[in-house]
């Protein structure tokens, strides 16, 4: 439940704080890490999620709500992993996308999946 500043309590319908709009981040995985499950780490923040067909070619699309996306970017930017005794960032780039651009990435990834593996079950 969420409360408007001067209104009644209403149910939260979106990812966070009642936001129903979506924004997207396109994360470029740090190539020094090999495989790293960014989708799980982002989901554990509680501020975003990786929709189906959101990962391809070292990039991970993350969906979030406008009211929390800045905090999500901050947290992702702070994520590091130890590689050969030193801390390295888990992403090499974070690109903000509009909802339309994010949906286009999902559509492209879906088409690439179907071309390679056929229609998903």
C-alpha positions, 0 to 999 in steps of 0.5 A, a space after each residue: 500500500 502507498 499513501 499519496 502525500 495528501 490523499 488516501 491509501 491506495 494499492 501499489 500497482 507497479 514495480 515500486 511505489 505505485 509506478 506503473 510506467 517502466 524504464 529500462 537499463 541496458 547493462 554491458 557485462 564486464 568481459 573480465 568476469 566471464 559469465 556473471 548472473 546480472 539478472 539475479 543480482 539486480 532482482 535481489 536489489 528489489 528495484 528492478 528485474 530482467 524480463 524474458 528475452 532480456 539477455 544477449 551478447 553480453 548485454 542484460 536489459 533490466 526493467 525498473 520504475 522511474 521513481 527508483 531507477 536512479 537508486 538502481 543505477 547507483 547500486 549496480 555501479 557499486 557492484 564489484 567482484 574479486 578477480 585475481 585478487 582485485 575488485 572489478 565492476 560487474 558492468 562496464 556500461 549502464 545505458 538508460 533506455 526509454 520504455 519504447 527502446 527497452 521493448 525494442 531490445 526485447 523484440 530483437 532478442 526474441 527474434 534472435 532466439 527464435 532464429 537460433 532455437 525456434 519458438 519457445 515452449 
